[in-house]
Amino acid sequence: MIPAELAAWLAASLVVVTIAFGIYFALYQLLYVTIVIRAIGAIADERRWASDELLSGTFASPLTPGVSVLVPAHNESAGSVACVESLLRLHYPQVQIIVVDDGSTDGTSEVLRAAFPMTPTDEEPISPVPVGGVIESIHRFDHHDALLIRKSSVGRRADAVNAALQFARHELVCMIDGDSILSPTALLRVVQPFIDDPTVVASGGIVRPANGAVLIEAEVDRVEVPSRLIERIQVLEYLRAFLVGRAGWSAIKGLLIISGAFGVFRRDTLVQLGGLDAESLAEDAELVVAAHRHHRTEREPYRIVFVADPVCWTEVPATWSAVSRQRKRWSQGLGELLRGARDMMLRPRYGALGMVTLPYFWLFEQWGAPLVIVAMVLAALSGALGLIPWIAIGLALVVSYFVAVATSLLAIAIELGATPDYRTGRSMRRLILTAFLEPILFYLPHALWRTIGLIRAIRSTPSEWGVQQRSGFVQRATTGQAA
């Protein structure tokens, strides 16, 4: 037993802390529900960008801007050929492809040169964008408007993107990862906002895990929710992040992130900003924040939008250890990003980004993970000391659990209403089962990984490209036999 005075003080302190945590999580849920509501409305409005008639007109129009597709690749030999093949099959009038092998040690360049006839060239850069690594060789594809650039690596994806940006000549620039697959109409869909509104400076599309997808001739033929739990969890995460999160933030004009796996920007804007920040682990979000800052400072009208369409497929980590490394890196990148943007927070001149998005990410996305751990420790301590009844603690956990499940089920419902990708009985059962398992099996380790990443951001721990074991894409011949 502990002394009565100390017990009373602890009880009073824990009551205050409990109330504070209750207000914190209630505010989080309120803001999240608001974003969900805006996302649903935005997705319904943006269905017009998926119209086949509209896309056909865009393809035929001589005014449709050309696009340079930049593909940074570091040890992507498993999926790089399928990635390039999907780009060569894009239904778009003017496409330039620039693949940068960023110091790969798995033969990425050799695999590509064996798959596609190409010739060495001595082309000169077009745009003066800083690059840290040294360009070792440039090859031009014999039958396509495409380049393969081999360069030494400085350990950052952004430097590889900047190397590709130097050679981009079209009005728009699209960035994708070397393990990604674009659907044939991907560029038409994501470029449409630029045509509809000349003030649009950036546009992002949905990214989906390709794990479980089957390709025929570099095009996704069908997709099933993967059997591995860790892959299914990531499918669910991507649904929540894109269909709910980014659609909602875009609707209130406070979009913070356009995924580096699939985003389109005006080339002049990128060059004016000096390319991507090669020192940032969150270079995609860093670029979006820089664009917001620039146009707000210059008082120029602009829009940064999200297109709610599943147009890009990318391979996600298939093991718990790989996901752990990825999430630590993501969390560290977010911490560094928010530290660099602290002068924009709660500043009306930066609009919804400064007044809503950045404070939300700072309060809930950055500090949410360590606060969850602290709350669980305090709850266990309170129960063990008899200061709070276990039944009350259990009730709070049950409520939190079903709120998390309900959020995932809502994302699944939005997905099933928007696309046919996961409508098979097996995929639906797997998604729903995962929604119930994720809070139990994933939330605590994920919170620990994010907390470690935040600590690394606070300590400014150096970090480089993550090493991920690639499996490549499952491909079948048109006859249905495995390729």
C-alpha positions as CSV (number, residue, x, y, z in Angstrom):
1,M,0.0,0.0,0.0
2,I,1.1,3.5,-0.7
3,P,0.6,6.5,1.8
4,A,-2.8,8.0,1.7
5,E,-1.6,11.5,0.8
6,L,0.6,10.2,-2.1
7,A,-2.3,8.1,-3.3
8,A,-4.6,11.1,-3.3
9,W,-2.1,13.2,-5.2
10,L,-1.5,10.4,-7.7
11,A,-5.3,9.9,-8.1
12,A,-5.9,13.6,-8.7
13,S,-3.0,13.9,-11.1
14,L,-4.2,10.8,-13.1
15,V,-7.7,12.2,-13.3
16,V,-6.3,15.5,-14.8
17,V,-4.1,13.5,-17.2
18,T,-7.0,11.2,-18.1
19,I,-9.2,14.2,-18.9
20,A,-6.5,15.8,-21.0
21,F,-6.0,12.6,-23.0
22,G,-9.8,12.3,-23.4
23,I,-10.0,15.9,-24.8
24,Y,-6.9,15.2,-27.1
25,F,-8.4,12.0,-28.6
26,A,-11.9,13.5,-28.9
27,L,-10.5,16.5,-30.8
28,Y,-8.5,14.1,-33.0
29,Q,-11.7,12.1,-33.8
30,L,-13.7,15.3,-34.4
31,L,-11.2,16.7,-36.9
32,Y,-10.8,13.3,-38.6
33,V,-14.5,12.9,-39.1
34,T,-14.6,16.4,-40.6
35,I,-11.8,15.4,-43.0
36,V,-13.7,12.2,-43.9
37,I,-16.9,14.2,-44.7
38,R,-15.0,16.5,-46.9
39,A,-13.3,13.6,-48.6
40,I,-16.5,11.9,-49.5
41,G,-17.8,15.1,-51.1
42,A,-14.5,15.6,-53.0
43,I,-14.4,12.1,-54.3
44,A,-18.0,12.4,-55.7
45,D,-17.1,15.8,-57.3
46,E,-13.9,14.5,-58.9
47,R,-15.6,11.5,-60.6
48,R,-15.9,13.8,-63.7
49,W,-12.1,13.5,-64.1
50,A,-12.6,9.8,-64.8
51,S,-15.0,10.3,-67.7
52,D,-13.9,8.3,-70.7
53,E,-15.3,11.0,-73.0
54,L,-13.4,13.8,-71.2
55,L,-10.2,11.7,-71.3
56,S,-10.6,11.0,-75.0
57,G,-10.9,14.7,-75.7
58,T,-7.8,15.4,-73.6
59,F,-5.8,12.8,-75.5
60,A,-6.8,14.3,-78.9
61,S,-6.3,18.0,-78.0
62,P,-3.2,19.6,-79.4
63,L,-3.2,21.8,-76.2
64,T,-2.6,18.9,-73.8
65,P,0.8,19.6,-72.2
66,G,3.6,17.1,-72.5
67,V,4.8,15.2,-69.5
68,S,8.3,14.1,-68.5
69,V,8.2,11.0,-66.3
70,L,11.1,10.9,-63.8
71,V,11.9,7.4,-62.3
72,P,14.5,7.2,-59.6
73,A,15.6,3.6,-59.1
74,H,17.9,2.2,-56.4
75,N,18.3,-1.6,-56.6
76,E,15.0,-2.0,-58.5
77,S,16.1,-4.8,-60.9
78,A,13.1,-6.9,-59.9
79,G,10.5,-4.5,-61.0
80,S,12.2,-1.9,-63.2
81,V,11.4,-3.6,-66.6
82,A,7.7,-3.9,-65.8
83,C,7.7,-0.3,-64.6
84,V,9.2,1.0,-67.9
85,E,7.0,-1.2,-70.0
86,S,3.9,0.3,-68.3
87,L,5.2,3.8,-69.1
88,L,5.8,2.9,-72.7
89,R,2.2,1.8,-72.9
90,L,0.7,5.0,-71.5
91,H,-2.3,6.4,-73.3
92,Y,-0.9,10.0,-73.6
93,P,0.1,12.1,-76.6
94,Q,3.6,13.4,-75.4
95,V,5.6,11.4,-72.9
96,Q,9.3,11.6,-72.1
97,I,10.7,8.9,-69.8
98,I,13.9,9.4,-67.7
99,V,15.1,6.5,-65.5
100,V,17.9,7.3,-63.1
101,D,19.8,4.3,-61.7
102,D,21.1,5.8,-58.5
103,G,24.1,3.7,-57.7
104,S,22.3,0.4,-57.8
105,T,24.4,-2.7,-56.9
106,D,21.8,-5.3,-58.1
107,G,22.3,-4.7,-61.9
108,T,19.3,-2.5,-62.5
109,S,21.0,-0.7,-65.4
110,E,22.1,-4.0,-66.9
111,V,18.6,-5.5,-66.7
112,L,17.1,-2.5,-68.4
113,R,19.7,-2.4,-71.2
114,A,19.1,-6.1,-71.8
115,A,15.3,-5.6,-72.0
116,F,15.3,-2.4,-74.2
117,P,17.6,-1.6,-77.1
118,M,19.5,1.6,-76.3
119,T,22.5,3.6,-77.4
120,P,25.0,5.7,-75.4
121,T,24.5,9.4,-75.8
122,D,26.2,12.6,-74.5
123,E,23.1,14.7,-74.0
124,E,23.5,17.9,-71.9
125,P,21.2,18.9,-69.1
126,I,18.4,21.3,-69.8
127,S,17.7,22.8,-66.4
128,P,20.3,23.9,-63.8
129,V,19.2,21.8,-60.8
130,P,21.8,20.9,-58.1
131,V,22.8,17.3,-58.1
132,G,25.1,15.7,-55.6
133,G,26.1,12.5,-57.3
134,V,28.2,12.1,-60.5
135,I,26.5,11.1,-63.7
136,E,28.5,8.1,-65.1
137,S,26.6,7.3,-68.3
138,I,23.5,8.2,-70.3
139,H,21.7,5.8,-72.7
140,R,18.9,6.7,-75.1
141,F,16.3,4.1,-75.9
142,D,16.5,3.3,-79.7
143,H,12.7,3.3,-80.4
144,H,11.2,5.5,-77.6
145,D,11.6,9.0,-76.1
146,A,13.4,7.7,-73.1
147,L,16.7,8.0,-71.3
148,L,18.6,5.7,-68.8
149,I,21.0,7.7,-66.6
150,R,23.5,5.9,-64.4
151,K,24.9,8.0,-61.5
152,S,26.7,7.6,-58.3
153,S,24.5,7.7,-55.2
154,V,24.6,10.1,-52.3
155,G,22.0,8.0,-50.4
156,R,19.0,10.1,-51.1
157,R,16.1,9.5,-53.5
158,A,15.6,13.3,-54.0
159,D,19.1,13.6,-55.6
160,A,18.1,10.9,-58.2
161,V,14.9,12.8,-59.0
162,N,16.9,16.0,-59.4
163,A,19.3,14.3,-61.8
164,A,16.3,13.3,-63.9
165,L,14.8,16.8,-63.7
166,Q,17.9,18.2,-65.3
167,F,17.0,16.5,-68.5
168,A,13.2,17.0,-68.4
169,R,11.9,19.1,-71.3
170,H,8.1,19.0,-71.1
171,E,5.9,21.5,-69.3
172,L,4.8,19.0,-66.7
173,V,6.9,16.6,-64.7
174,C,5.6,13.3,-63.2
175,M,7.6,11.5,-60.5
176,I,7.1,7.8,-59.8
177,D,9.1,5.1,-58.0
178,G,11.1,2.5,-59.9
179,D,8.9,-0.3,-58.5
180,S,5.6,1.3,-59.7
181,I,3.1,0.5,-62.4
182,L,0.9,3.2,-64.0
183,S,-2.4,2.3,-65.6
184,P,-2.7,3.3,-69.3
185,T,-4.9,6.4,-68.6
186,A,-3.0,7.4,-65.5
187,L,-1.4,10.6,-66.9
188,L,-4.7,11.6,-68.6
189,R,-6.4,11.5,-65.3
190,V,-3.8,13.2,-63.1
191,V,-3.1,15.9,-65.7
192,Q,-6.8,16.8,-66.2
193,P,-6.8,19.3,-63.3
194,F,-4.0,21.3,-65.0
195,I,-6.2,21.6,-68.1
196,D,-9.3,22.5,-66.2
197,D,-7.6,25.1,-64.1
198,P,-4.4,27.0,-65.1
199,T,-3.7,27.9,-61.5
200,V,-3.0,24.2,-60.6
201,V,0.7,23.7,-59.9
202,A,0.7,20.2,-58.6
203,S,-1.6,17.1,-58.7
204,G,-1.4,13.7,-57.0
205,G,-3.2,10.5,-57.6
206,I,-4.0,7.4,-55.5
207,V,-1.2,4.9,-54.9
208,R,-2.2,1.3,-54.3
209,P,-0.1,-1.7,-53.1
210,A,0.7,-3.9,-56.1
211,N,1.2,-6.9,-53.7
212,G,-1.5,-9.3,-54.9
213,A,-1.9,-7.8,-58.3
214,V,-1.4,-9.8,-61.5
215,L,0.0,-8.1,-64.6
216,I,-0.6,-8.9,-68.3
217,E,1.8,-7.1,-70.6
218,A,2.8,-4.6,-67.9
219,E,-0.9,-3.7,-67.1
220,V,-2.7,-4.7,-63.9
221,D,-5.2,-7.3,-65.0
222,R,-6.7,-8.1,-61.6
223,V,-5.9,-7.5,-58.0
224,E,-6.6,-9.4,-54.8
225,V,-6.0,-8.4,-51.2
226,P,-2.7,-10.3,-50.3
227,S,-2.7,-13.2,-48.0
228,R,0.0,-12.0,-45.7
229,L,-1.3,-9.9,-42.8
230,I,1.4,-7.3,-42.9
231,E,0.7,-6.7,-46.6
232,R,-3.1,-6.6,-46.0
233,I,-2.6,-4.0,-43.2
234,Q,-0.7,-1.8,-45.7
235,V,-3.6,-2.1,-48.2
236,L,-5.9,-0.8,-45.5
237,E,-3.5,2.0,-44.6
238,Y,-3.3,3.2,-48.2
239,L,-7.1,3.2,-48.5
240,R,-7.4,5.4,-45.4
241,A,-4.4,7.7,-46.3
242,F,-5.5,8.4,-49.9
243,L,-9.3,7.9,-50.2
244,V,-10.0,9.6,-46.8
245,G,-6.9,11.6,-45.8
246,R,-5.6,13.3,-48.9
247,A,-8.9,13.7,-50.6
248,G,-10.1,15.6,-47.5
249,W,-7.1,17.8,-47.2
250,S,-7.3,18.6,-50.8
251,A,-10.9,19.6,-50.4
252,I,-10.0,22.2,-47.8
253,K,-7.0,23.5,-49.8
254,G,-4.6,22.2,-47.2
255,L,-2.9,19.3,-48.9
256,L,0.5,18.6,-47.3
257,I,1.6,15.5,-49.2
258,I,1.7,14.4,-52.8
259,S,3.2,11.0,-52.8
260,G,6.6,10.7,-54.3
261,A,5.3,7.4,-55.9
262,F,3.0,9.4,-58.1
263,G,2.7,13.1,-58.4
264,V,2.7,15.7,-61.3
265,F,4.2,19.2,-61.0
266,R,4.8,22.1,-63.3
267,R,8.5,21.9,-64.4
268,D,9.1,25.6,-64.1
269,T,7.9,25.5,-60.5
270,L,10.3,22.7,-59.6
271,V,13.2,24.4,-61.3
272,Q,12.4,27.7,-59.6
273,L,12.3,25.9,-56.2
274,G,15.7,24.3,-57.0
275,G,14.4,20.8,-57.3
276,L,13.7,18.5,-54.4
277,D,15.5,18.9,-51.1
278,A,18.1,16.2,-51.2
279,E,18.7,16.5,-47.4
280,S,15.1,15.7,-46.5
281,L,13.7,12.2,-45.8
282,A,10.2,13.6,-46.7
283,E,11.2,15.2,-49.9
284,D,7.7,14.7,-51.4
285,A,6.0,16.6,-48.6
286,E,8.9,19.1,-48.4
287,L,8.3,19.9,-52.1
288,V,4.6,20.5,-51.5
289,V,5.3,22.8,-48.5
290,A,7.9,24.7,-50.5
291,A,5.3,25.2,-53.3
292,H,2.7,26.5,-50.8
293,R,5.3,28.8,-49.2
294,H,6.5,30.2,-52.6
295,H,3.0,31.0,-54.0
296,R,1.7,32.4,-50.7
297,T,4.8,34.6,-50.3
298,E,4.5,35.8,-53.9
299,R,0.7,36.2,-53.5
300,E,0.1,34.2,-56.7
301,P,-3.1,32.2,-57.2
302,Y,-2.4,28.5,-57.1
303,R,-4.0,25.1,-56.4
304,I,-2.5,21.9,-55.3
305,V,-5.0,19.1,-55.8
306,F,-5.6,15.4,-55.3
307,V,-7.3,13.2,-57.9
308,A,-9.3,10.4,-56.3
309,D,-8.5,7.7,-58.8
310,P,-6.5,4.5,-58.4
311,V,-3.9,5.0,-61.1
312,C,-0.5,3.9,-59.6
313,W,0.5,0.5,-58.2
314,T,3.6,0.1,-56.1
315,E,5.2,-2.8,-54.3
316,V,5.1,-2.4,-50.5
317,P,7.3,-4.1,-47.9
318,A,6.3,-7.8,-47.3
319,T,8.0,-8.3,-43.9
320,W,7.5,-6.8,-40.5
321,S,11.2,-5.8,-40.3
322,A,11.0,-3.9,-43.6
323,V,7.8,-2.1,-42.6
324,S,9.6,-1.2,-39.3
325,R,12.5,0.4,-41.1
326,Q,10.2,2.2,-43.5
327,R,7.9,3.7,-40.8
328,K,10.9,4.8,-38.7
329,R,12.2,6.7,-41.8
330,W,8.8,8.1,-42.5
331,S,8.3,9.4,-39.0
332,Q,11.8,10.9,-38.9
333,G,11.0,12.6,-42.2
334,L,7.8,14.0,-40.9
335,G,9.5,15.4,-37.8
336,E,12.2,17.1,-39.9
337,L,9.5,18.5,-42.2
338,L,7.4,20.0,-39.4
339,R,10.5,21.4,-37.8
340,G,11.4,23.2,-41.0
341,A,7.8,24.5,-41.5
342,R,7.3,25.7,-37.9
343,D,7.4,29.3,-39.1
344,M,4.2,28.6,-41.2
345,M,2.1,27.1,-38.3
346,L,-0.8,29.2,-37.2
347,R,0.0,31.9,-39.7
348,P,-3.1,33.1,-41.6
349,R,-1.0,34.1,-44.6
350,Y,-0.5,30.4,-45.3
351,G,-4.2,29.6,-45.4
352,A,-5.5,26.2,-44.5
353,L,-2.1,24.6,-44.6
354,G,-0.8,26.9,-41.9
355,M,-3.9,27.2,-39.8
356,V,-5.2,23.6,-40.0
357,T,-3.0,21.0,-41.7
358,L,0.4,21.7,-40.1
359,P,-1.0,22.1,-36.6
360,Y,-2.9,18.8,-37.1
361,F,0.1,16.9,-38.3
362,W,2.3,18.4,-35.5
363,L,-0.2,17.6,-32.7
364,F,-1.6,14.3,-33.9
365,E,0.6,12.7,-36.5
366,Q,3.9,13.6,-34.9
367,W,3.1,13.4,-31.2
368,G,0.2,11.0,-31.4
369,A,2.4,7.8,-31.3
370,P,4.4,8.7,-28.1
371,L,1.2,10.0,-26.5
372,V,-0.5,6.7,-27.2
373,I,2.3,4.8,-25.5
374,V,2.3,7.2,-22.5
375,A,-1.5,6.8,-22.2
376,M,-1.2,3.0,-22.2
377,V,1.5,3.0,-19.6
378,L,-0.4,5.4,-17.3
379,A,-3.6,3.3,-17.8
380,A,-1.8,0.1,-16.8
381,L,-0.1,1.9,-13.8
382,S,-3.5,3.4,-12.7
383,G,-5.1,0.0,-12.8
384,A,-2.3,-1.8,-11.0
385,L,-2.4,0.8,-8.2
386,G,-6.1,0.7,-7.9
387,L,-6.5,4.3,-8.8
388,I,-8.8,3.7,-11.8
389,P,-11.1,0.7,-12.0
390,W,-10.0,-1.9,-14.6
391,I,-13.5,-1.9,-16.0
392,A,-13.2,1.8,-16.8
393,I,-9.8,1.2,-18.5
394,G,-11.2,-1.7,-20.4
395,L,-14.2,0.3,-21.6
396,A,-12.0,3.1,-22.9
397,L,-9.9,0.5,-24.8
398,V,-13.0,-1.1,-26.3
399,V,-14.3,2.3,-27.4
400,S,-11.0,3.2,-29.0
401,Y,-10.8,-0.2,-30.7
402,F,-14.2,0.1,-32.3
403,V,-13.6,3.7,-33.4
404,A,-10.4,2.5,-35.2
405,V,-12.3,-0.4,-36.8
406,A,-15.2,1.9,-37.9
407,T,-12.7,4.2,-39.5
408,S,-11.2,1.4,-41.5
409,L,-14.6,0.0,-42.5
410,L,-15.6,3.4,-43.7
411,A,-12.5,3.6,-45.9
412,I,-13.3,0.1,-47.3
413,A,-16.9,1.2,-48.0
414,I,-15.6,4.3,-49.9
415,E,-13.2,2.1,-51.9
416,L,-15.9,-0.4,-52.9
417,G,-18.2,2.4,-54.0
418,A,-15.4,4.0,-56.1
419,T,-13.7,1.1,-57.8
420,P,-14.2,-2.6,-58.5
421,D,-10.6,-3.6,-57.5
422,Y,-11.4,-5.4,-54.2
423,R,-15.0,-6.5,-54.8
424,T,-14.3,-10.2,-54.9
425,G,-15.7,-12.1,-51.9
426,R,-12.2,-13.2,-50.8
427,S,-10.8,-9.7,-50.9
428,M,-13.7,-8.2,-49.0
429,R,-13.4,-10.8,-46.3
430,R,-9.7,-10.2,-46.0
431,L,-10.1,-6.5,-45.8
432,I,-12.9,-6.7,-43.2
433,L,-10.9,-9.2,-41.1
434,T,-7.8,-7.0,-41.3
435,A,-9.9,-4.0,-40.1
436,F,-10.6,-6.0,-36.9
437,L,-7.1,-7.3,-36.4
438,E,-5.0,-4.2,-37.2
439,P,-5.7,-2.3,-33.9
440,I,-4.8,-5.4,-31.9
441,L,-1.6,-6.5,-33.7
442,F,-0.3,-3.4,-35.5
443,Y,-1.1,-0.2,-33.6
444,L,1.3,-0.7,-30.6
445,P,4.4,-1.7,-32.7
446,H,3.6,1.0,-35.2
447,A,3.5,3.6,-32.4
448,L,6.9,2.3,-31.2
449,W,8.4,2.6,-34.7
450,R,7.0,6.1,-35.1
451,T,8.3,7.2,-31.7
452,I,11.8,5.9,-32.6
453,G,11.6,7.9,-35.9
454,L,10.5,11.0,-34.0
455,I,13.5,10.6,-31.6
456,R,15.8,10.3,-34.6
457,A,14.3,13.5,-36.0
458,I,14.9,15.4,-32.8
459,R,18.5,14.1,-32.7
460,S,19.0,14.8,-36.4
461,T,20.2,11.2,-37.0
462,P,21.5,10.7,-40.5
463,S,19.5,8.3,-42.7
464,E,19.6,7.1,-46.3
465,W,17.5,5.2,-48.9
466,G,16.0,2.2,-47.1
467,V,17.0,-1.3,-48.3
468,Q,13.9,-3.3,-49.3
469,Q,13.9,-6.8,-50.7
470,R,11.9,-6.7,-54.0
471,S,9.9,-9.6,-55.2
472,G,8.9,-8.0,-58.5
473,F,5.5,-8.2,-60.1
474,V,3.4,-11.3,-60.8
475,Q,3.0,-11.4,-64.6
476,R,1.0,-13.7,-66.8
477,A,1.0,-14.2,-70.5
478,T,-2.2,-13.3,-72.4
479,T,-3.0,-17.0,-72.5
480,G,-3.3,-17.0,-68.8
481,Q,0.0,-18.9,-68.2
482,A,2.6,-17.6,-65.8
483,A,5.2,-15.6,-67.7
